């Protein structure tokens, strides 16, 4: 796939470049549909009261949904890219019906492999980091 097809030219990517932020929909309905499609119909994702009974602050967004949303952010920045690796660490749950902000910044550029490394974060409305991660993306 050429750079033109991928939406961003490898040659134009520099260390410190920010990806456009993403403010995804993590409404109860969206999370419910995702959980159902993923076969994850656990009450912690769909029922705030049952989630609290488990010791959680409320219904939470499934971790794989947070990862999927980070992949969406990357693909919006570079349509057609290949995400070779996406690692995440969940510091705290992302709550259903919250307003998370996803961010990414280029932290390494590999000329030989034509890949970039991106540090990723998911923060809540208060700016508290809930999820951190790293992606290796081939452009």
C-alpha positions as CSV (number, residue, x, y, z in Angstrom):
1,X,0.0,0.0,0.0
2,X,1.4,3.4,-0.9
3,X,1.7,6.4,1.4
4,X,-1.0,8.2,-0.6
5,X,-3.4,5.3,0.0
6,X,-2.6,5.3,3.7
7,X,-3.6,9.0,4.1
8,X,-0.4,10.1,5.8
9,X,3.0,10.1,4.2
10,X,5.7,8.3,6.2
11,X,8.2,11.0,5.1
12,X,6.1,13.7,6.7
13,X,5.8,12.0,10.2
14,X,8.0,13.4,12.8
15,X,8.8,12.7,16.5
16,X,6.3,14.4,18.7
17,X,3.5,14.6,16.1
18,X,0.1,14.4,17.8
19,X,-2.6,12.3,16.3
20,X,-6.0,14.0,16.2
21,X,-7.9,13.4,19.5
22,X,-10.9,11.2,19.5
23,X,-13.9,11.6,21.8
24,X,-15.7,8.3,21.3
25,X,-19.2,7.3,22.2
26,X,-19.2,5.1,25.2
27,X,-22.9,5.4,26.0
28,X,-24.7,2.6,27.7
29,X,-26.4,1.6,24.4
30,X,-23.1,1.6,22.4
31,X,-21.3,-0.4,25.1
32,X,-24.2,-2.8,25.4
33,X,-24.1,-3.4,21.6
34,X,-20.3,-3.9,21.7
35,X,-20.5,-6.3,24.6
36,X,-23.3,-8.3,22.9
37,X,-21.3,-8.5,19.6
38,X,-18.2,-9.6,21.5
39,X,-20.1,-12.2,23.5
40,X,-19.3,-10.3,26.7
41,X,-22.7,-10.0,28.2
42,X,-21.3,-9.6,31.7
43,X,-23.3,-7.2,34.0
44,X,-20.2,-5.2,34.8
45,X,-20.5,-3.8,31.3
46,X,-24.3,-3.3,31.2
47,X,-25.7,-2.9,34.7
48,X,-24.3,-0.1,36.9
49,X,-25.9,-1.5,40.1
50,X,-24.5,-5.0,39.5
51,X,-21.1,-3.5,38.6
52,X,-21.1,-1.6,41.9
53,X,-22.0,-4.8,43.7
54,X,-18.7,-6.1,42.3
55,X,-16.8,-3.2,43.8
56,X,-16.6,-1.1,40.6
57,X,-17.7,2.6,40.5
58,X,-20.4,1.7,37.9
59,X,-20.7,0.0,34.5
60,X,-17.4,-0.1,32.7
61,X,-16.2,-0.1,29.1
62,X,-14.7,-3.5,28.2
63,X,-11.0,-3.3,27.8
64,X,-11.1,-4.7,24.3
65,X,-13.5,-1.9,23.4
66,X,-11.0,0.7,24.7
67,X,-8.3,-1.0,22.5
68,X,-10.6,-1.0,19.5
69,X,-11.3,2.7,20.0
70,X,-7.5,3.4,20.1
71,X,-7.2,1.5,16.8
72,X,-10.0,3.6,15.3
73,X,-8.1,6.8,16.3
74,X,-5.0,5.4,14.6
75,X,-6.9,4.5,11.4
76,X,-8.5,7.9,11.2
77,X,-5.0,9.4,11.3
78,X,-3.6,7.0,8.8
79,X,-6.4,5.2,6.9
80,X,-5.0,2.0,5.4
81,X,-2.1,1.6,7.8
82,X,-1.3,-1.7,9.4
83,X,-1.2,-1.8,13.2
84,X,1.5,-4.3,13.9
85,X,1.2,-4.1,17.7
86,X,-1.1,-2.5,20.2
87,X,-0.3,-3.0,23.9
88,X,-2.3,-1.4,26.7
89,X,-2.2,-1.1,30.4
90,X,-5.5,-0.4,32.2
91,X,-4.8,1.9,35.2
92,X,-8.5,2.5,36.0
93,X,-11.8,1.6,34.4
94,X,-13.3,3.7,31.7
95,X,-16.9,4.3,32.8
96,X,-19.9,3.8,30.6
97,X,-21.6,7.2,29.8
98,X,-18.4,9.1,30.5
99,X,-16.6,11.4,28.0
100,X,-13.2,9.9,27.5
101,X,-10.5,11.6,25.3
102,X,-8.1,9.4,23.3
103,X,-4.7,10.8,22.4
104,X,-1.6,9.6,20.6
105,X,1.9,11.0,20.0
106,X,4.6,9.7,17.7
107,X,7.6,8.6,19.9
108,X,9.8,6.8,17.4
109,X,10.2,6.6,13.6
110,X,11.9,3.5,12.1
111,X,13.2,4.4,8.6
112,X,14.2,0.9,7.7
113,X,10.8,-0.7,8.7
114,X,8.8,2.4,7.7
115,X,7.0,2.2,11.1
116,X,6.2,4.6,13.8
117,X,5.7,4.1,17.5
118,X,2.8,5.9,19.1
119,X,2.2,6.4,22.8
120,X,-1.5,6.3,23.5
121,X,-3.7,7.5,26.4
122,X,-7.3,7.3,27.3
123,X,-8.2,10.0,29.8
124,X,-11.5,10.8,31.6
125,X,-13.3,14.2,31.8
126,X,-11.2,15.2,34.7
127,X,-8.0,14.5,32.7
128,X,-7.1,11.4,34.7
129,X,-5.3,8.8,32.6
130,X,-7.3,5.6,32.7
131,X,-5.5,3.6,29.9
132,X,-2.0,3.9,28.5
133,X,-0.5,2.0,25.6
134,X,1.9,1.8,22.7
135,X,1.3,1.0,19.1
136,X,3.7,0.1,16.3
137,X,2.1,1.2,13.0
138,X,3.4,0.5,9.5
139,X,2.7,3.3,7.0
